[in-house]
Amino acid sequence: MKIVVGADHVGYELKRKVLDKLERDGHEVIDVGCFSPDKVDFPDIARALCAAILNKKAQRGIMLCGSGVGAAIACNKIRGIRASVVHDIYTAHQCVEHDDVQVMAVGTRIVGETLALELMDRFLEAVFFDSEDFRIRLKKLEDIEKS
């Protein structure tokens, strides 16, 4: 799978470990920053990450910041993107299965490395349940986005 990964300065250290694991697992990875522990604003990274998904350079994205909340908000502001804060195993797969989420946002101050990598695996393994009920809900989300 083609995965785009981004982090602000708070997520920088975990991002390096995420990138290593994704590459070891055979994924094609795009790193949109940040590239050092120097301060950077997560909305700038989120914009680059989402652009890679919308331009079909990546299928899914992993965004890391302190709580995951700001990253998810920034990603969800971009038309065509569905992002979820993910801090537990159920949400990691359910957000894809039910809501066709493309971006997982993780709070590096909330979860540790081991759990974050497990969440990532569950998120990437998940497949959208392409049933009429879920398609109807996605259409309603798209209609909200257009209003």
For each residue, the residues with C-beta under 8 A, 3 or more apart:
1: 27 28 59 60 124
2: 27 28 29 30 57 58 59 60
3: 22 27 28 29 30 58 59 60 61 62 124
4: 29 30 31 32 49 52 53 57 58 60 61 62
5: 15 18 19 22 29 30 31 32 49 61 62 63 64
6: 15 31 32 33 34 45 46 48 49 61 62 63 64
7: 10 11 12 14 15 33 34 42 45 63 64 65 108
8: 11 12 34 40 41 42 45 64 65 66 71
9: 12 34 36 37 38 39 40
10: 7 64 65 66 108 109
11: 7 8 14 15 63 64 65 66 106 108
12: 7 8 9 15 16 34 36 37
13: 16 17 37 108
14: 7 11 17 18 64 106 108 113 116
15: 5 6 7 11 12 18 19 31 34 64
16: 12 13 19 20
17: 13 14 20 21 113 117
18: 5 14 15 21 22 62 64 116 117 120
19: 5 15 16 22 23 29 31
20: 16 17 23 24
21: 17 18 24 25 117 120
22: 3 5 18 19 25 27 29 120
23: 19 20 26 27 29
24: 20 21
25: 21 22
26: 23
27: 1 2 3 22 23 124
28: 1 2 3
29: 2 3 4 5 19 22 23
30: 2 3 4 5 52 57 58
31: 4 5 6 15 19 35
32: 4 5 6 45 48 49 52
33: 6 7 40 44 45 48
34: 6 7 8 9 12 15 37 38 40 45
35: 31
36: 9 12
37: 9 12 13 34
38: 9 34
39: 9
40: 8 9 33 34 44 45
41: 8 44 45
42: 7 8 45 46 63 65 70 71 74
43: 46 47 70 74
44: 33 40 41 47 48
45: 6 7 8 32 33 34 40 41 42 48 49 63 71
46: 6 42 43 49 50 63 71 74 75 78
47: 43 44 50 51 74 78
48: 6 32 33 44 45 51 52
49: 4 5 6 32 45 46 52 53 61 63 75 103
50: 46 47 53 54 61 75 78 81 103
51: 47 48 54 55
52: 4 30 32 48 49 55 57 58 61
53: 4 49 50 56 57 58 59 60 61 81 102 103
54: 50 51 78 80 81
55: 51 52
56: 53
57: 2 4 30 52 53
58: 2 3 4 30 52 53 61
59: 1 2 3 53 102
60: 1 2 3 4 53 102 103 104 123 124
61: 3 4 5 6 49 50 52 53 58 75 83 102 103 104
62: 3 4 5 6 18 103 104 106 120 123
63: 5 6 7 11 42 45 46 49 68 71 72 75 83 103 104 105 106
64: 5 6 7 8 10 11 14 15 18 68 71 105 106 108 116
65: 7 8 10 11 42 68 69 70 71 105 107 108
66: 8 10 11 70 107 108 109
67: 70 85 107 109 110
68: 63 64 65 71 72 85 86 87 105 106 107 110
69: 65 72 73 85 105 107
70: 42 43 65 66 67 73 74
71: 8 42 45 46 63 64 65 68 74 75 83 105
72: 63 68 69 75 76 83 84 85 103 105
73: 69 70 76 77
74: 42 43 46 47 70 71 77 78
75: 46 49 50 61 63 71 72 78 81 83 103 105
76: 72 73 81 82 83
77: 73 74
78: 46 47 50 54 74 75 81
79: 145
80: 54 145
81: 50 53 54 75 76 78 102 103
82: 76 99 100 101 102 103 141
83: 61 63 71 72 75 76 101 102 103 104 105
84: 72 91 95 99 101 103 104 105
85: 67 68 69 72 91 105 106 107
86: 68 91 92 95 104 105 106 119 123
87: 68 91 106 107 110 111 119
88: 91 92 119
89: 92 93 118 119 122
90: 93 94
91: 84 85 86 87 88 94 95
92: 86 88 89 95 104 118 119 120 122 123 126
93: 89 90 96 97 122 123 125 126
94: 90 91 97 98 99 126
95: 84 86 91 92 98 99 101 104 123 126
96: 93 99 100 101 123 126 127 128
97: 93 94 126 127 128 129
98: 94 95 129 134 137
99: 82 84 94 95 96 134 137 138 141
100: 82 96 128 134 138
101: 82 83 84 95 96 104
102: 53 59 60 61 81 82 83
103: 49 50 53 60 61 62 63 72 75 81 82 83 84
104: 60 61 62 63 83 84 86 92 95 101 119 120 123
105: 63 64 65 68 69 71 72 75 83 84 85 86
106: 11 14 62 63 64 68 85 86 87 110 111 116 119 120
107: 65 66 67 68 69 85 87 110 111
108: 7 10 11 13 14 64 65 66 111 116
109: 10 66 67
110: 67 68 87 106 107
111: 87 106 107 108 115 116 119
112: 115 116
113: 14 17 116 117
114: 117 118
115: 111 112 118 119
116: 14 18 64 106 108 111 112 113 119 120
117: 17 18 21 113 114 120 121
118: 89 92 114 115 121 122
119: 86 87 88 89 92 104 106 111 115 116 122 123
120: 18 21 22 62 92 104 106 116 117 123 124
121: 117 118 124 125
122: 89 92 93 118 119 125 126
123: 60 62 86 92 93 95 96 104 119 120 126
124: 1 3 27 60 120 121
125: 93 121 122
126: 92 93 94 95 96 97 122 123
127: 96 97
128: 96 97 100 134
129: 97 98 134
130: 134 135
131: 134 135
132: 135 136
133: 136 137
134: 98 99 100 128 129 130 131 137 138
135: 130 131 132 138 139
136: 132 133 139 140
137: 98 99 133 134 140 141
138: 99 100 134 135 141 142
139: 135 136 142 143
140: 136 137 143 144
141: 82 99 137 138 144 145
142: 138 139 145 146
143: 139 140 146 147
144: 140 141 147
145: 79 80 141 142
146: 142 143
147: 143 144
